[in-house]
């Protein structure tokens, strides 16, 4: 299990890496996603999920965008064993489901696919493509699905060069507020 200090160190070591061909780094993307959640008055758990939703990329650092090599790195699952025990299911479920939330949104929002970045479109194909109606309904019935949809929408917007956000320490304080609830 990672500690909050370990998470801070991961961002220090790998956060400057470019985020999948976008005009932001991994850290900037994480901070922007969490900042958008915070501006929407999301809970500590959802803000934390937004901060950590792509932590699997940092843990599984491969240097270049995996989708360019035709690889789905399953980052949404990769981080879960490292976070389990530190955070409650409300954080873990939103992280786990944020990729399927993209598949869901493509099914239920006719214009959503066209708004995706090139890398998100490539990864969508590798991640199973757009859900059919039954898949979308099954997704939405899972615990954390609605939070995952919100996370995904902020995720899509969190790719803006030079957007000012609070620092990592600010969001780690919010993460600390919900970290203990996993052990209660």
Steps between C-alpha positions, in 0.01 A plus 500: 500500500622848415507778756421863424875567512552226239238660276670837537831338405346334192379838378842652575678228301260448209256792504702704250447236229282612213139389526422287191578758234298771674636849580529412872714279721371210708506722810326791328227265375448355848489843663263639237262206534495534880463878472197468272343257748572736787347793312185288463497445878569127472566294812852433628465146365413613147767773496753238611384257230543781247852568623599133488298366206807463277745395772530167319686683223759620753535157659529331161724761338574388146649821362272547202127495438397131512215554254748596229632144529148354501509424873227552760705536818192440722620784721159526666560162665877514543492751787218340700707247699737781599212721621281234664519529877588869481181625335133401521305338218356839402849599379594162354173442313517835318860429395417145392202611291628820337600318180163327472339841562648612168347195331168585669507869405566411137181289509270753667633833365497523120766773486732366768724291274571799273623699802758237600868562437679283243661291775167449677349377174792258449475371855121461470547249220757309707277509810207324334334781307164662561260314726179370348177579685525197729863576580415861582220389734725244670771765545261748658375239749846462657594676825701812419385524136340842534814639666709339226294685238566831674869415531512414130342830398753696708776274367411600144520870590826470695738539208548876491850643471590748776178464702562620855405250772572457868821301566522126560528556877152655501342192343704261714342669804158412358626147433616475862151598616349193335796264532421393854142410413623186319611358835188578700 
